[in-house]
Amino acid sequence: MIEAKNLSKRYGDKVALWDLNLKIERGELFAFLGPNGAGKTTTIKILAGLVHPSGGTATVGGHDVVRDGLAARALMSYVPDQPFLYEKLTAREFLRMVGELYRMERPRIETRIAEMADAFELRGFLDDLCDSFSHGMKQRVVIASALLHDPQLLVIDEPMVGLDPKSSRTLKDLLRRLATEQKLTVFMSTHTLSIAEEVADRIGIIHQGRLAALGTMAELRAKAHDPAGAAGMKLEDLFLEMTGAANGAKEPAKTSEPK
C-alpha cells in the first residue's frame, strides 16, 4: 500500500529525511516513531501530498504521490496532530461536507454518519456547533470524518492526543478491527510508545532523518545491544537505546547527505 524508495527531503541546507526505504502492506497497522525533529512529520507530509520530496519516490496504492497525486490521495485520509473543523458548522454538517467532497451518494453519507456516530459516541453531539467541542471531541469528529469514505489508507499523527481513556480504547479497538477485517492500512505516528507496542503489527523508528530500526517487537528486541537480555524489554527501552538517548548515550554520527 505504501512504498518509499530512497526518499529524501531538504529544507534549504537542512536534510530532514535521508534515503528512506520503507514498504507497508495492505491491512498493516504500522507505527512510526522518532524523537522530535527526526523526520516523522516530513514523511507524513510527503505521503499526504503536502510537500514534494527532494529525491526518491513514494507511492500509495501504486500511485506516485507527486506524478499521480490525485489518485494517491483518493485512497487515503490524513489526520494531523491538531484537529481542524469549520467551527460554525455542526458535526453533522461537517461530516456531510466531507462526504460530498469525496462525491459519496447522500444515502451513503447518512448511513456512514450514523455508523461513525455510534463508533465514536457522537449521537448526542451531531447537531451541536463544532466551536463548542473540547479538543478531545474535535479529535473524535475529525477521525470519524477521515473514516467516512472507507479509505484504504489512514495516515494519522498522534491519534490519542486529547482523548479520554474510554475514547482512546474505542479508537485503538476500531483501528485494529478495521486493519484486520477490512484491510485498512494504518500509518500512525505517535510519541505514546505503549500504544504503538500494544496495537502495531510493525514499528519503524526514525532518528536524525534515517530509519534506525524496523520490525515487529520480537525483531526489534533481536536488534538490541544485548539481544539475549532483551526478551522482556519494553518498546520505550528499545526506542531509547536505538535513538542513542538511553543513559546519556551520545548521538550516532551522521553519515553523508543524500545526493
Helices and strands as residue ranges (DSSP letters): E 2-11, E 14-24, E 29-33, H 40-47, E 55-60, E 63-64, H 69-74, E 76-79, H 91-101, H 106-119, G 123-125, G 130-132, H 135-147, E 153-157, H 165-182, E 185-189, H 193-199, E 202-207, E 210-215, H 217-222, G 227-229, H 235-242, G 246-248
